[in-house]
Amino acid sequence: LPKVPLILLSVTVHRGFAMLRGALPATLVLFLTQPLGADDLRVPGLSPDAPALDLPACDNTRDQNNCARVRACVGRDGLWIDGQARGWNAGTLAAQRSDGVVCAGTWSADQGPFGSGTARFECQDGSNGRVIYYSQDSLTGTAIARGIDSHGRAIRAWTGQNVLRFLGDGDVNAARLPCTDAAIPIS
């Protein structure tokens, strides 16, 4: 299996967010050179034909063995990603899209514009993508990212120790991915 990237940002990046807000669209255009597109996609674990990716336990150790959950939306048709980012300041990502396709890559903190984090990934179906982690929710430690895949679909991603609490407005049991007009329940 290839390993997919995920990037965790430091508080320094979060504090610089106000400065990034105006420059972010231009930064993404310069950094992400893949074209956009649209496909219908499904959800891992919820779609009958999408087997779950068998990943080891994900523990936050705050060292090179660190692991953080990764959740992402790909496009606006309900396709989403569930995975893990491993490492500290840089590492690997292993994930599965809701349509059952496995993806993997690398991530690195402080390697993008204005000290933002970056991630690159490739999937078994030949698609690939890039994201920039540009903000962090200080209450939950969740890094927030945007990017694009090789089909031109927008990617919105979230990662961190408390990503489910962030996506559930404080309640892990209410966590939802905003990948379509109707949010997708996750656990």
C-alpha positions, 0 to 999 in steps of 0.5 A: 500500500502507498502511504498518503500524506497529512500535515499537522500545523503548529500554533505559529501557522494558526496565529498567522491565519489572518495574514493568510486569509486574503492570500490563500486563494492565490496561494492555492492556485500557485501551489496546486497545479492539478486541474479540477473535475467531478465524480460521484463517490461513496463513503468507506464503511457506509457504502455496501461495496466499500470495504474498510481499510484495516489500519493499526490503532492510532495513538497520539504519542507526540513523537515520530510514532505519532498518529492522527486521524485524517478526514477529508471531502473530495468534491461535492458528491459525497466522496470522502476519505478516512485515514491516518497521518503518522509521524511528527513534523513530517511523515506518511499518510494511509487512507481509503476513499469512501468508494474503496480506493486506497490512497497513500502519500507524505506530509510535512509541516512548515513546508508550504507558503507562510509556513503552512503544512503540505501533503501529497498523495496518490491513489490506486486508481491513478488519481493524486492530489495536494493539500495545504494545511493553513489553519488550526483550531486551537481548542481541539488541535485540528489542522484544516486544509484545502487542496485539489485532486488530479480530477479537479475536485476540491479537497477539504481536510481535517486532522488532529487528535480531536478531529471528531470533536471538531467535526461534531461541534464539541460532541464526538457522537455528532461528528459529520463530514460536510461533503454534500448538502446532507452531512455524512455521519462519521465515527 
